[in-house]
Amino acid sequence: MDKKSQIDSDLRAVKLKLDNILRDNNTKLPTLPSTIERLREEIELYGLLGIIVVLLQGGEDIESIIEWKNYDKLLQEFAGFLSEFKETHLHPNDLLIIRDSHTCEFLFAISASSLPNGTSLTNDYIVSISQTLKSFLDAYQQISSNPQMQKLEIELGHSRVLHNPVARIERQIYSSIEEAKRIATHYFPHRTITKRKLLSEVIANERINTQFQAIVFLNDLQHILGYEALSSGPIESSFDTAEMLFTWAERLRLDLHLDIVCRKKALQNAVGLINGNTKLFLNTNPRTIENPRSSIDRFMSILDELKMKPENIILEITERTAIDNFDIFEYSLARFRDQGFGIAIDDAGAGYASLNSIARLRPDFLKFDMALVRNIDRDLIKQELLFTMMDMAERISSTVIAEGIETETELNTLQKFQVPLGQGFFISRPIANPKVK
């Protein structure tokens, strides 16, 4: 590359970085850094500026469920709603801004020049706009065909920048934005309390839905080893997906109580499905394992009542949950093994546990994480990780189960590498036990 071409390339790179700073590529909204000079001039000219902050609470939960590309589309739709509000309810001199390209914070800058005659930019006036915006967004959420849009928890906050000539205006702007955010999140603890009450009621009333996904031998897809029990909350509730149910339970420190109820419901709903040598895989919180006396007693009592055997039950320990003390955990795990329970490590390769910790726990099954199965047919690094996992499994007499098989090419690759077991939508979707009425 000659010198001129290199300079052109460098300039394009600088321009791209500058564009990313000045405008959010996803929502197409200007960022705060790109408008800060205009806001400064507004404050110097009129002495004040109104700020309305729009925050999306729980966005990270939704993104973790629908993945970032779909979440980007959701933000585009939401930004479209905000743009429509600006066009229909605000003055052209008012601005709609996104804080920066890495956040989900939206800002309205209300200009004093845009007010009707006889109106001043009072705090009450900013509040009235905020209330109109809230009603506008509530209405749009109700009619939106996107179920994730309906789940967005939107908080609005407001403030005013009052010009202080001895203070830097940029700092005054950022300080007012933080003040508006504090107002927006003022009621968040109340919402958390509400969530805890709702989830506590779900747990107390055992309103857990259970579905079962087949785990099959990959050399004979009709040969079923067993089923994984998948739990979710009540349909059309805040906990209607497993991700939301368990994320909120962990946040609210209700995860141990939820684990016990999910296990009980899974066993009850598996009646008639689990018999002979068929295995039932139960996701299990490590904290349940660490309290083996009461846990085993409850377990054995339910199994006796349902006429099930511990030998048919595989406890899945997720790698995404940290095990703080392996010595205590190993001792507790041995108590379950003594009763005949099998052990699996879930999400192997994607969580806290190292190969060393897997070797210490020596599970009967290693579940190769679905994120590593995705596109494994054309990802050499994932294939190498699979080879490592297969080698480790052979050394500790464990059996690998590939999770989340969704395409024929993924299945063919796993079969070629002689992975013994697998599960996923391409093989079998989760279903309720048809034998339970």
C-alpha positions in Angstrom: 0.0 0.0 0.0 1.5 3.4 -1.0 1.6 6.4 1.3 -1.5 8.1 -0.1 -3.6 4.9 0.2 -2.4 4.4 3.8 -3.4 8.0 4.6 -6.8 7.5 3.0 -7.3 4.3 4.9 -6.4 6.0 8.2 -8.8 8.9 7.4 -11.6 6.4 6.8 -10.9 4.7 10.1 -10.9 8.1 11.9 -14.1 9.1 10.2 -15.8 5.8 11.1 -14.8 6.2 14.8 -16.0 9.8 14.7 -19.3 8.7 13.2 -19.8 6.2 15.9 -19.2 8.9 18.5 -21.5 11.4 16.9 -24.4 9.1 15.9 -25.6 5.8 17.1 -25.5 3.4 14.1 -28.4 1.3 15.5 -31.0 3.9 16.4 -29.7 6.6 14.0 -30.0 9.1 16.9 -27.4 11.8 17.6 -25.3 11.1 20.7 -24.8 13.5 23.6 -21.2 14.3 22.7 -22.4 15.4 19.2 -25.0 17.8 20.6 -23.2 19.1 23.7 -22.1 22.3 21.9 -25.7 23.1 20.8 -26.9 22.5 24.3 -24.2 24.8 25.7 -25.3 27.6 23.4 -29.0 27.0 24.3 -28.1 27.3 28.0 -26.0 30.4 27.5 -28.7 32.1 25.4 -31.8 31.3 27.5 -30.3 30.5 30.9 -31.9 27.1 31.3 -32.7 23.8 29.6 -35.2 21.0 30.3 -34.0 17.4 30.5 -36.1 14.3 30.3 -34.3 10.9 30.7 -35.9 7.7 29.4 -34.4 4.5 31.0 -35.1 0.9 30.0 -35.0 -1.2 33.1 -34.3 -4.9 32.8 -33.0 -4.6 29.2 -30.1 -6.9 29.9 -32.5 -9.6 30.9 -34.3 -9.3 27.6 -31.1 -9.1 25.6 -29.8 -12.3 27.2 -33.0 -14.1 26.1 -33.5 -12.8 22.5 -29.8 -12.1 21.7 -28.2 -8.8 20.9 -29.3 -8.6 17.2 -32.9 -8.9 18.1 -32.5 -6.5 21.0 -30.9 -4.0 18.6 -34.1 -4.2 16.6 -36.2 -3.7 19.7 -34.2 -0.6 20.5 -34.7 0.6 16.9 -38.5 0.2 17.3 -38.4 2.0 20.7 -36.3 4.9 19.3 -39.0 5.1 16.5 -41.7 5.6 19.1 -39.6 8.3 20.8 -39.0 10.0 17.4 -42.8 10.0 16.7 -43.5 11.6 20.1 -41.0 14.3 19.3 -42.6 15.0 15.9 -46.1 15.1 17.2 -45.7 16.6 20.7 -42.6 18.7 20.8 -41.0 21.7 19.0 -38.4 21.3 16.2 -35.9 23.1 18.5 -36.2 20.3 21.1 -33.8 17.4 20.7 -34.0 13.6 21.0 -30.6 12.2 21.9 -29.1 8.8 22.9 -26.5 9.1 25.7 -23.9 7.2 23.6 -23.8 4.2 21.3 -23.2 1.8 24.2 -26.1 2.7 26.4 -29.9 2.4 26.3 -30.4 5.9 27.9 -32.5 8.3 25.8 -32.7 12.0 26.4 -35.1 14.8 25.5 -33.5 18.3 25.6 -36.4 20.8 26.0 -35.6 24.2 24.6 -36.9 27.4 26.3 -37.3 28.8 22.8 -39.9 26.2 22.0 -42.5 27.1 24.6 -45.9 28.6 23.8 -46.4 32.3 24.5 -46.8 33.0 28.2 -45.3 29.7 29.2 -42.0 29.4 31.0 -39.7 26.4 31.3 -40.8 25.5 34.9 -40.3 22.2 36.6 -44.1 21.7 36.4 -43.9 22.2 32.6 -41.2 19.5 32.3 -43.2 17.2 34.5 -46.3 17.6 32.3 -44.2 16.7 29.2 -42.8 13.7 31.0 -46.3 12.5 32.0 -47.6 12.9 28.4 -44.6 10.9 27.2 -45.3 8.2 29.7 -48.9 7.9 28.6 -47.8 7.8 24.9 -45.3 5.0 25.5 -47.8 3.0 27.6 -50.3 3.1 24.8 -47.7 2.0 22.3 -46.5 -0.9 24.4 -50.1 -2.1 24.7 -50.7 -2.2 21.0 -47.2 -3.4 19.9 -47.2 -6.8 18.3 -43.7 -7.4 19.7 -44.1 -9.3 23.1 -40.6 -8.1 24.2 -41.7 -4.5 23.7 -44.6 -5.1 26.1 -42.1 -6.4 28.7 -39.9 -3.3 28.7 -39.9 -1.5 32.0 -39.7 2.2 31.2 -38.8 4.8 33.7 -38.8 8.6 33.1 -36.9 11.2 35.1 -36.7 14.9 34.6 -34.5 17.9 35.7 -33.5 21.4 34.5 -30.1 22.9 33.8 -30.1 26.3 35.4 -27.1 28.3 34.1 -24.4 29.0 36.7 -21.9 31.3 34.9 -19.0 30.3 37.3 -19.4 26.5 36.5 -18.5 24.7 33.3 -21.7 24.2 31.4 -20.8 20.7 30.2 -20.6 19.6 33.8 -23.9 21.2 34.6 -25.5 19.2 31.7 -24.1 15.9 32.9 -25.0 16.7 36.5 -28.6 17.4 35.5 -28.8 14.2 33.6 -27.6 12.2 36.6 -30.3 14.0 38.7 -33.0 13.0 36.2 -31.7 9.4 36.4 -32.0 9.4 40.2 -35.6 10.5 39.9 -36.3 7.9 37.2 -34.9 5.1 39.4 -36.6 6.4 42.6 -39.3 3.8 42.4 -37.1 0.9 41.3 -36.8 -0.5 44.8 -40.6 -0.6 45.0 -40.8 -2.5 41.7 -38.2 -5.0 43.1 -40.4 -5.5 46.1 -43.3 -6.1 43.8 -41.3 -8.6 41.8 -40.3 -10.4 45.0 -43.9 -10.6 46.1 -45.0 -12.0 42.7 -42.2 -14.6 42.6 -42.8 -15.6 46.2 -46.4 -16.3 45.3 -45.4 -18.4 42.3 -43.1 -20.4 44.5 -45.5 -20.8 47.4 -48.3 -21.9 45.1 -45.9 -24.1 43.0 -47.1 -22.4 39.8 -44.2 -24.0 37.8 -44.6 -25.3 34.3 -42.4 -28.3 33.3 -41.5 -29.6 29.9 -39.2 -32.4 28.9 -36.6 -32.5 26.2 -35.4 -35.9 24.9 -31.7 -36.7 25.2 -30.9 -39.2 22.5 -28.0 -41.4 21.3 -26.6 -39.6 18.2 -25.8 -42.9 16.4 -29.5 -43.8 16.7 -31.8 -40.8 17.1 -34.7 -43.1 18.0 -32.9 -44.4 21.1 -33.7 -42.1 24.0 -31.4 -42.1 27.1 -33.7 -39.8 29.1 -35.2 -36.4 29.3 -34.1 -33.0 30.7 -36.8 -31.3 32.8 -37.1 -27.6 31.9 -39.0 -25.3 34.3 -40.6 -21.9 33.7 -43.1 -19.7 35.5 -46.8 -19.0 34.7 -47.6 -18.2 31.1 -47.9 -14.4 30.3 -46.2 -13.5 33.5 -42.9 -11.8 34.3 -41.4 -15.3 34.7 -42.7 -17.1 31.7 -39.3 -18.0 30.5 -36.7 -20.1 32.3 -34.1 -17.2 31.9 -36.4 -14.6 33.5 -37.6 -17.0 36.3 -34.1 -18.1 37.5 -32.5 -14.7 36.9 -35.0 -12.9 39.2 -34.9 -15.8 41.7 -31.1 -15.3 42.0 -31.4 -11.5 42.3 -34.0 -11.8 45.0 -32.2 -14.6 46.8 -35.2 -17.0 46.2 -33.1 -19.3 44.1 -32.9 -22.1 46.7 -36.6 -22.1 47.4 -37.3 -22.1 43.6 -34.9 -25.0 43.0 -36.7 -27.2 45.5 -40.2 -26.4 44.0 -39.0 -26.9 40.4 -37.4 -30.3 41.4 -40.6 -31.4 43.1 -42.8 -30.4 40.2 -40.5 -32.0 37.6 -40.6 -35.3 39.5 -44.4 -35.2 39.8 -44.8 -34.3 36.1 -42.4 -37.0 35.0 -44.6 -39.8 36.3 -45.1 -42.5 33.6 -42.3 -40.9 31.5 -39.4 -42.2 33.6 -39.2 -45.9 34.0 -36.9 -48.8 33.4 -33.5 -47.4 32.5 -34.8 -44.0 31.4 -33.0 -41.1 33.0 -34.5 -37.8 34.3 -32.0 -34.9 34.2 -32.8 -32.2 36.9 -31.1 -28.8 36.9 -29.9 -28.4 40.5 -28.6 -25.4 42.4 -25.2 -26.2 44.0 -26.5 -24.7 47.3 -29.1 -27.5 47.4 -26.3 -30.1 47.1 -24.4 -28.4 49.9 -27.3 -29.1 52.3 -27.6 -32.8 51.6 -29.3 -33.9 54.8 -32.6 -32.0 54.3 -32.3 -32.2 50.6 -31.8 -35.9 50.4 -34.6 -36.5 52.9 -37.0 -34.5 50.8 -35.8 -36.1 47.6 -36.1 -39.6 48.9 -39.6 -38.9 50.3 -40.9 -37.6 47.0 -39.3 -40.5 45.0 -40.8 -43.1 47.4 -44.2 -41.4 47.0 -43.9 -41.4 43.2 -42.3 -44.9 43.1 -39.2 -43.6 41.4 -35.6 -44.7 42.0 -32.6 -42.5 42.6 -30.8 -44.5 39.9 -33.1 -42.9 37.3 -32.2 -39.3 38.4 -29.3 -37.3 37.1 -28.6 -34.0 39.0 -27.3 -31.3 36.6 -24.9 -28.9 38.3 -24.6 -25.8 36.2 -21.1 -24.5 35.7 -22.5 -20.9 35.6 -22.9 -21.0 39.3 -19.7 -20.6 41.3 -18.8 -23.4 43.8 -17.0 -21.6 46.6 -15.6 -24.6 48.5 -14.9 -27.7 46.5 -14.0 -29.8 49.6 -17.4 -29.3 51.2 -19.2 -29.6 47.8 -17.4 -32.9 47.0 -18.3 -34.3 50.4 -22.0 -33.3 50.0 -22.1 -34.7 46.4 -20.8 -38.0 47.6 -23.9 -38.3 49.9 -26.1 -38.1 46.8 -24.0 -40.6 44.9 -24.2 -43.0 47.8 -28.0 -43.0 47.4 -27.6 -43.9 43.7 -28.1 -40.4 42.0 -26.1 -39.7 38.9 -24.3 -36.4 38.3 -23.9 -34.2 35.3 -22.2 -30.8 34.8 -24.3 -28.5 32.7 -23.0 -25.8 30.4 -19.5 -27.3 30.4 -17.0 -24.9 28.8 -19.1 -21.8 29.4 -19.0 -21.2 33.1 -16.9 -21.0 36.2 -15.5 -24.5 36.3 -12.1 -25.3 34.9 -11.1 -28.7 33.5 -9.5 -29.2 36.9 -12.7 -28.8 38.7 -14.5 -31.1 36.3 -11.8 -33.7 37.0 -12.4 -33.3 40.7 -16.2 -33.7 40.5 -15.9 -36.6 38.0 -19.5 -36.3 36.7 -21.2 -39.2 35.0 -22.2 -36.8 32.1 -20.6 -33.6 30.7 -23.1 -31.4 28.8 -21.2 -29.5 26.1 -22.7 -25.9 26.2 -25.2 -25.0 23.4 -23.2 -21.8 22.7 -20.3 -24.0 21.7 -22.4 -26.3 19.6 -23.8 -23.4 17.6 -22.2 -23.4 14.1 -19.6 -26.0 15.3 -19.7 -27.4 11.7 -17.7 -24.3 10.5 -15.9 -23.2 13.6 -12.5 -24.9 14.1 -12.0 -23.4 17.6 -15.2 -24.9 18.8 -14.3 -28.2 17.3 -11.0 -28.1 19.2 -12.9 -27.3 22.5 -15.1 -30.3 21.8 -12.0 -32.6 21.3 -10.6 -31.4 24.6 -13.9 -32.1 26.3 -14.2 -35.5 24.8 -10.7 -36.3 25.9 -11.4 -35.2 29.4 -14.6 -37.2 29.5 -12.8 -40.3 28.5 -10.1 -39.8 31.1 -12.7 -39.5 33.9 -15.2 -42.1 32.5 -17.8 -39.5 31.7 -20.1 -39.3 28.8 -20.5 -36.1 26.6 -24.0 -34.7 25.8 -24.1 -32.0 23.2 -26.8 -29.4 24.0 -28.7 -27.1 21.7 -28.4 -28.9 18.4 -30.5 -26.8 16.0 -29.3 -27.7 12.5 -28.6 -30.8 10.4 -25.0 -29.7 9.8 -24.4 -29.3 13.5 -25.8 -32.8 14.1 -23.7 -34.3 11.2 -20.5 -32.7 12.6 -21.2 -34.1 16.1 -21.9 -37.5 14.7 -18.7 -37.4 12.7 -16.7 -36.6 15.8 -18.5 -39.5 17.6 -20.2 -37.5 20.3 -22.4 -40.1 22.0 -25.4 -38.1 23.1 -27.2 -34.9 22.2 -30.4 -32.8 22.5 -31.8 -29.8 20.8 -34.7 -28.4 18.7 -33.5 -30.2 15.6 -33.9 -33.6 17.3 -36.8 -32.9 19.7 -38.5 -29.9 21.1 -39.5 -29.7 24.7 -43.0 -31.0 25.4 -45.2 -31.5 28.4 -45.5 -35.2 29.6 -48.6 -36.4 27.7 -49.1 -39.1 30.4 -49.7 -36.5 33.1 -53.3 -35.1 33.0 
